[in-house]
Every structure is written in C-alpha cells, then in structure tokens.
C-alpha cells in the first residue's frame, strides 16, 4: 500500500469514526432531553406519543390519510393506527371519508384536539426553549438548527 493510500484509508476511517461519534452524541442528547421532558408535569392525560400525533396533525394544512401521518411520526403503522383509534375515541381526532377514495379515511384534529394540542404545546415549547437555552448560546442554537435541517432533508 502506498503512503497516499494509507493516509486516505486513515482519513476515511477517522471521518467515519467522527461521523459515528456525532450520531451517537445526537442520539444521547435526544434521549436525555426526552427523558427530561417526559418527567415534566405538563402532559395532563396525553402521552408524549399521543402529543406527537396531535402536534404533527396541527402542522398539516388539511386532513391527511394515516399513511401520510405515518411518514412524520416515529411509530409503526399498526401502533399509529391503534393510537389514532384511542385519540378518536377520546374526541381529539376527527375522521372523515376521503373524497378522492371513498374507502379511505382522512384524519384531522377535532376542536378539542386543537385546544389540547395548543394547551400542552405552549407548556412543552417553554420547556424545550428552557432546556436548549440552558446549554447552548444563541449562535450554537442557530448552528444546531442549520445542522438538523440539513440532516433532516430527504434525498
């Protein structure tokens, strides 16, 4: 192996190690913050997973099918389906027949769902802001936003 190949192989290995270290740090930060948020007394009778679905639906411009919702939450399709059923039974999610496919159903927040999402969302937003600002400078927050948006872009 030539010296150039040895340097290139070492550089590639170092880059891979650095990238994996960054990924592990990101996962650890996420896990730490999620545990902190889960322990807070802000959720009322809504679990964090349920809130994630309410929040995701609040960001949608209109009613969506379950398959579309599933693209934006970290749940399997069967688990999401059961969770949506529970939220609908509690009156937080509204179901309507999909006009494009009468066999399908579209989901949206009900009036109560909107109210609950906003109520919990305000408290959660304050908690997130406090947690992030306690550890990062405004410049670091901006950098983190840019980095996460770049990583979150779909191919």
DOROLO-420061 format. One record per residue: x, z, y of N, C-alpha, C, O in turn; residue in three letters. Coordinates in steps of 0.2 Angstrom, whole numbers, always signed. Each point is the difference from the previous one (the first is absolute). Example, Ala and Ser with C-alpha at 12.3 -4.5 7.8 and 13.67 -1.06 7.14 Angstrom:
2
PT; n.px; n.pz; n.py; ca.px; ca.pz; ca.py; c.px; c.pz; c.py; o.px; o.pz; o.py; residu
PT; +66; +39; -28; -4; +0; +6; +4; +0; +6; +5; +3; -1; ALA
PT; -7; -7; +6; +4; +1; +6; -4; +3; +5; +3; +1; +6; SER
***
This chain:
155
PT; n.px; n.pz; n.py; ca.px; ca.pz; ca.py; c.px; c.pz; c.py; o.px; o.pz; o.py; residu
PT; +4; +0; -6; -4; +0; +6; +5; +0; +6; +4; +4; +0; UNK
PT; -6; -8; +5; +4; -1; +6; -2; +6; +5; -5; +4; -1; UNK
PT; +9; -3; +5; -1; +6; +5; -6; -1; +4; -4; +5; +1; UNK
PT; +3; -11; +1; -7; -2; +4; -6; +2; -5; -5; +3; +3; UNK
PT; +6; -5; -9; -6; +2; -4; -1; +7; -1; -6; +3; -1; UNK
PT; +12; +1; +0; -1; +7; -1; -3; +3; +6; -4; +5; +0; UNK
PT; +6; -7; +6; -3; +3; +7; -7; -2; +0; -4; +4; +2; UNK
PT; +2; -10; -4; -7; -2; +1; -4; +4; -5; -6; +2; +2; UNK
PT; +8; -1; -8; -3; +4; -5; -1; +7; +2; -5; +3; +0; UNK
PT; +10; +0; +3; +0; +7; +3; -5; +0; +5; -3; +5; +1; UNK
PT; +3; -10; +4; -4; +0; +6; -7; +0; -3; -5; +3; +3; UNK
PT; +3; -8; -8; -7; +0; -2; -2; +6; -3; -6; +2; +1; UNK
PT; +10; +2; -5; -1; +6; -3; -2; +5; +5; -4; +4; -1; UNK
PT; +9; -4; +6; -1; +5; +5; -7; -1; +4; -3; +5; +2; UNK
PT; +2; -11; -1; -7; -2; +4; -6; +2; -4; -4; +3; +2; UNK
PT; +5; -4; -9; -6; +2; -4; -1; +7; +0; -5; +3; +0; UNK
PT; +11; +1; -1; +0; +7; +0; -3; +3; +7; -4; +4; +0; UNK
PT; +6; -7; +5; -3; +2; +7; -7; -2; +0; -4; +5; +3; UNK
PT; +2; -10; -5; -7; -2; +0; -4; +5; -4; -6; +2; +2; UNK
PT; +8; -1; -8; -3; +5; -4; -1; +7; +3; -5; +4; -1; UNK
PT; +11; -2; +4; +0; +7; +3; -5; +0; +6; -4; +5; +1; UNK
PT; +3; -11; +3; -5; +0; +5; -7; +0; -3; -4; +4; +3; UNK
PT; +3; -7; -8; -7; +0; -4; -1; +7; -2; -6; +2; +1; UNK
PT; +10; +1; -4; -1; +7; -3; -1; +5; +6; -4; +4; +0; UNK
PT; +8; -5; +6; -2; +4; +6; -7; -1; +2; -3; +5; +2; UNK
PT; +1; -11; -2; -7; -2; +3; -5; +3; -5; -5; +3; +3; UNK
PT; +6; -3; -9; -5; +3; -5; +0; +7; +1; -5; +3; +0; UNK
PT; +11; +0; +1; +1; +8; +1; -4; +2; +6; -3; +5; +0; UNK
PT; +4; -9; +5; -3; +2; +7; -8; -1; -1; -3; +5; +2; UNK
PT; +1; -10; -5; -7; -1; -1; -3; +6; -4; -5; +3; +1; UNK
PT; +8; -1; -7; -2; +5; -4; +0; +7; +3; -5; +3; +0; UNK
PT; +10; -2; +4; +0; +6; +4; -5; +1; +5; -4; +5; +1; UNK
PT; +3; -11; +3; -6; +0; +5; -6; +1; -3; -5; +3; +2; UNK
PT; +3; -7; -8; -6; +0; -3; -2; +7; -3; -6; +2; +1; UNK
PT; +11; +2; -3; -1; +6; -2; -2; +5; +5; -4; +4; +0; UNK
PT; +8; -5; +6; -2; +4; +6; -7; -2; +2; -4; +5; +2; UNK
PT; +2; -11; -1; -6; -2; +2; -6; +3; -5; -5; +2; +3; UNK
PT; +6; -3; -9; -5; +2; -5; -1; +8; +1; -6; +2; -2; UNK
PT; +11; +2; +4; -1; +7; +0; -4; +2; +6; -1; +6; +1; UNK
PT; +0; -10; +4; -3; +1; +6; -7; +1; -1; -3; -3; -4; UNK
PT; +0; +7; +8; -7; +2; +0; -4; -5; +5; -3; +2; +4; UNK
PT; +3; -8; -5; -3; -5; +4; -5; -5; -4; -3; -4; +3; UNK
PT; +3; +4; -9; -3; -5; -5; -8; +2; -1; -3; -5; -2; UNK
PT; +1; +11; +4; -7; +2; -2; -1; -2; -7; +3; +3; -4; UNK
PT; -9; -7; +2; -1; -1; -7; +2; -7; -2; -3; -3; -4; UNK
PT; +8; +0; +8; +2; -6; -2; +7; +0; -2; +5; +3; +3; UNK
PT; -3; -6; -9; +7; +0; -2; +4; -5; +4; -3; -4; +3; UNK
PT; +10; +5; -4; +4; -5; +4; -1; -7; -3; +0; -5; +4; UNK
PT; -1; +4; -10; -2; -6; -3; -6; -3; +3; -1; -6; +1; UNK
PT; -4; +10; -1; -7; -2; +3; +1; -2; +7; -2; -5; +3; UNK
PT; +6; +9; +1; +1; -1; +7; +4; -7; +0; -2; -4; +5; UNK
PT; +7; +3; -9; +3; -7; +0; -5; -5; +0; +1; -5; +3; UNK
PT; -6; +5; -7; -5; -5; -1; -4; -1; +6; -1; -5; +3; UNK
PT; -1; +11; +0; -4; +0; +6; +4; -3; +6; -2; -4; +4; UNK
PT; +8; +6; -4; +5; -3; +6; +1; -7; -1; -1; -4; +5; UNK
PT; +2; +2; -11; +1; -8; -1; -6; -4; +1; +0; -5; +4; UNK
PT; -6; +8; -6; -6; -3; +2; -1; +0; +8; -3; -5; +3; UNK
PT; +5; +10; +0; -1; +0; +8; +4; -5; +3; -1; -2; +6; UNK
PT; +7; -1; -9; +4; -5; +3; -2; -7; -2; +2; -5; +3; UNK
PT; -7; +5; -7; -3; -7; -2; -4; -3; +5; -4; +4; +3; UNK
PT; +4; -10; -1; -5; -3; +5; -7; +0; -2; -4; -1; +4; UNK
PT; +3; +1; -10; -7; +0; -3; +0; +2; -7; +5; +2; -3; UNK
PT; -11; -2; +0; +0; +2; -7; +4; -4; -5; +2; -6; +1; UNK
PT; +1; +9; -6; +5; -3; -4; -2; +1; -8; -3; +5; -1; UNK
PT; +5; -9; -3; -1; +0; -7; +5; +5; -3; +5; +2; +3; UNK
PT; -6; +1; -8; +4; +5; -3; +7; -3; -2; +5; +4; +1; UNK
PT; -4; -10; -3; +6; -3; -1; +4; +0; +6; +6; +0; +0; UNK
PT; -9; -2; +6; +4; +0; +6; +2; +7; +2; +6; +1; +2; UNK
PT; -10; +4; -2; +2; +7; +1; +5; +2; -4; +5; +4; +2; UNK
PT; -5; -6; -9; +5; +2; -4; +7; -2; +2; +5; +3; -3; UNK
PT; -4; -8; +7; +6; -3; +2; +4; +5; +5; +6; -1; +1; UNK
PT; -10; +5; +2; +2; +4; +5; +1; +8; -1; +2; +4; +4; UNK
PT; -4; -2; -11; +1; +7; -1; +4; +1; -7; +0; -5; -4; UNK
PT; +3; +10; +3; +4; +1; -5; -4; +4; -6; +2; +5; -2; UNK
PT; -7; -9; -1; -4; +2; -5; -1; -6; -5; +0; -5; +2; UNK
PT; +0; +7; -8; -2; -6; -5; -7; -2; +2; -4; +4; +3; UNK
PT; +2; -10; -5; -7; -2; +1; -5; +4; -3; -5; +2; +3; UNK
PT; +6; +0; -10; -5; +5; -2; -1; +7; +3; -5; +2; +1; UNK
PT; +11; +0; +1; +0; +7; +4; -4; -1; +7; -3; +4; +2; UNK
PT; +5; -10; +1; -3; -1; +7; -8; -1; -1; -4; +2; +4; UNK
PT; +2; -5; -9; -7; -2; -2; -4; +7; +0; -5; +1; +2; UNK
PT; +8; +4; -6; -3; +6; -1; +0; +4; +6; -5; +3; +2; UNK
PT; +10; -3; +2; +1; +3; +6; -5; -2; +5; -4; +3; +4; UNK
PT; +3; -10; -3; -5; -3; +4; -7; +2; -2; -4; +1; +4; UNK
PT; +3; -1; -11; -7; +3; -2; -1; +7; +2; -6; +1; +3; UNK
PT; +11; +3; -3; -1; +7; +2; -2; +0; +8; -4; +4; +2; UNK
PT; +8; -8; +2; -1; +0; +7; -7; -3; +2; -3; +2; +5; UNK
PT; +1; -7; -9; -7; -3; +1; -5; +5; -1; -5; +1; +3; UNK
PT; +6; +3; -9; -5; +5; -2; -1; +6; +6; -5; +2; +1; UNK
PT; +11; -1; +2; +0; +5; +5; -2; -3; +7; +0; +4; +5; UNK
PT; -2; -10; -5; -2; -3; +6; +5; -2; +5; -1; -1; +6; UNK
PT; +7; +0; -8; +6; -1; +5; +2; -8; +0; +3; -2; +5; UNK
PT; -5; -1; -10; +1; -7; -1; -7; -4; -1; -4; +2; -4; UNK
PT; +3; -7; +7; -6; -4; +0; +2; -7; -5; +5; -2; +1; UNK
PT; -10; +0; -5; +1; -6; -4; -5; -5; +2; -6; +2; +2; UNK
PT; +8; -8; -2; -5; -5; +2; +2; -6; -5; +6; -1; -2; UNK
PT; -11; -3; +1; +1; -6; -4; +4; -5; +4; -1; -1; +6; UNK
PT; +6; -2; -10; +4; -5; +3; -4; -7; +1; -2; -3; -5; UNK
PT; +1; +1; +12; -4; -6; +0; +3; -6; -2; -3; -5; -2; UNK
PT; +10; +5; +1; +3; -6; -3; +0; +0; -8; +0; -5; -3; UNK
PT; -2; +11; +0; +0; +0; -7; -5; +6; -1; +2; +6; -1; UNK
PT; -8; -8; -1; -5; +5; +0; +1; +5; -6; -3; +6; +0; UNK
PT; +8; -7; -4; +2; +4; -6; +5; +6; +3; +0; +5; -3; UNK
PT; +3; -7; +8; +5; +5; +3; -3; +5; +5; -5; -1; +3; UNK
PT; +9; +6; -2; -2; +5; +5; +6; +1; +5; +6; +0; -2; UNK
PT; -8; +1; +8; +5; +1; +6; -1; +7; +2; -5; +3; +0; UNK
PT; +11; +0; +2; +0; +7; +1; +2; +1; +8; +3; -4; +3; UNK
PT; -6; +9; +0; +1; +2; +7; -1; +8; +0; -3; +3; -4; UNK
PT; +5; -1; +10; -1; +7; +1; -7; +1; +3; -3; -4; +4; UNK
PT; -1; +9; -7; -6; +2; +3; +0; +3; +6; +6; +2; +3; UNK
PT; -11; +0; +1; +0; +3; +6; +4; +7; -1; +4; +2; +4; UNK
PT; -6; +2; -10; +3; +6; -1; +7; -1; -2; +5; +4; +2; UNK
PT; -3; -10; -5; +7; -1; -2; +4; -1; +6; +6; +2; +0; UNK
PT; -8; -6; +5; +3; -1; +6; +2; +7; +4; +5; +1; +2; UNK
PT; -11; +3; -2; +1; +7; +3; +5; +4; -3; +4; +3; +3; UNK
PT; -4; -3; -10; +5; +4; -4; +7; -2; +1; +5; +4; +1; UNK
PT; -4; -11; -1; +6; -3; +0; +3; +2; +7; +6; +2; +1; UNK
PT; -10; -3; +5; +3; +2; +6; +1; +7; +1; +6; +2; +3; UNK
PT; -10; +2; -6; +1; +8; +1; +7; +2; -4; +4; +3; +3; UNK
PT; -3; -5; -9; +6; +1; -4; +6; -3; +3; +5; +2; +1; UNK
PT; -7; -9; +1; +6; -4; +3; +3; +3; +6; +6; +0; +0; UNK
PT; -10; +3; +4; +3; +3; +6; +5; +5; -2; +5; +1; +3; UNK
PT; -7; +4; -7; +4; +5; -2; +6; -2; -4; +6; +2; +1; UNK
PT; -7; -7; -5; +6; -3; -4; +5; -3; +5; +6; +1; -1; UNK
PT; -9; -5; +5; +5; -3; +5; +4; +5; +4; +6; -1; +1; UNK
PT; -9; +6; +1; +4; +5; +4; +5; +3; -5; +6; +2; +2; UNK
PT; -8; -1; -8; +5; +3; -5; +6; -4; -1; +6; +2; +0; UNK
PT; -8; -9; -1; +6; -5; -1; +4; +0; +6; +6; +0; -1; UNK
PT; -9; -1; +7; +4; +0; +6; +5; +6; +0; +6; -1; +2; UNK
PT; -9; +7; -3; +4; +6; +0; +6; +0; -5; +6; +2; +2; UNK
PT; -7; -4; -8; +5; +0; -5; +5; -5; +2; +6; +1; -1; UNK
PT; -8; -7; +3; +5; -5; +2; +4; +2; +6; +6; -1; +0; UNK
PT; -9; +3; +5; +3; +2; +6; +5; +6; -1; +5; +0; +4; UNK
PT; -6; +4; -8; +4; +6; -2; +6; -2; -3; +5; +4; +1; UNK
PT; -4; -10; -4; +6; -2; -3; +4; -6; +3; +6; -1; -1; UNK
PT; -10; -3; +5; +3; -6; +2; -1; -1; +8; -4; +3; +3; UNK
PT; +9; -6; +0; +0; -1; +7; -5; -6; +1; -1; -4; -4; UNK
PT; -1; +3; +10; -4; -6; +2; +3; -7; -2; -3; -4; -3; UNK
PT; +10; +4; +4; +4; -6; -2; -1; -1; -8; -1; -5; -2; UNK
PT; +2; +11; -2; +0; -1; -7; -7; -1; -2; -1; -4; -5; UNK
PT; -4; +6; +8; -7; -2; -2; -1; -7; +1; -3; -3; -4; UNK
PT; +5; +0; +9; +0; -7; +1; +3; -4; -5; -2; -5; -2; UNK
PT; +8; +7; +0; +4; -3; -5; -3; +0; -7; +0; -5; -3; UNK
PT; -3; +11; +2; -3; +1; -6; -6; -4; -1; -2; -3; -5; UNK
PT; -2; +2; +11; -6; -5; +0; +2; -7; -2; -3; -3; -4; UNK
PT; +9; +1; +8; +2; -7; -1; +2; -1; -7; -1; -5; -3; UNK
PT; +5; +10; +0; +3; -1; -7; -6; +0; -5; +0; -4; -4; UNK
PT; -5; +9; +5; -6; +0; -5; -4; -6; +0; -2; -3; -5; UNK
PT; +1; +0; +12; -4; -6; +0; +4; -6; -3; -4; -4; -3; UNK
PT; +10; +4; +4; +4; -5; -4; +0; +0; -7; -1; -5; -4; UNK
PT; +1; +11; +1; +0; +1; -7; -7; -1; -3; -1; -2; -5; UNK
PT; -4; +3; +9; -7; -1; -2; -3; -7; +1; -5; -1; -2; UNK
PT; +9; -4; +5; -2; -6; +0; -1; -4; -7; +5; +1; -4; UNK
PT; -10; -4; +3; -1; -3; -6; +4; -7; +0; +1; -3; +5; UNK
PT; +1; +1; -11; +4; -6; +0; -4; -6; +2; +3; -6; +0; UNK
***
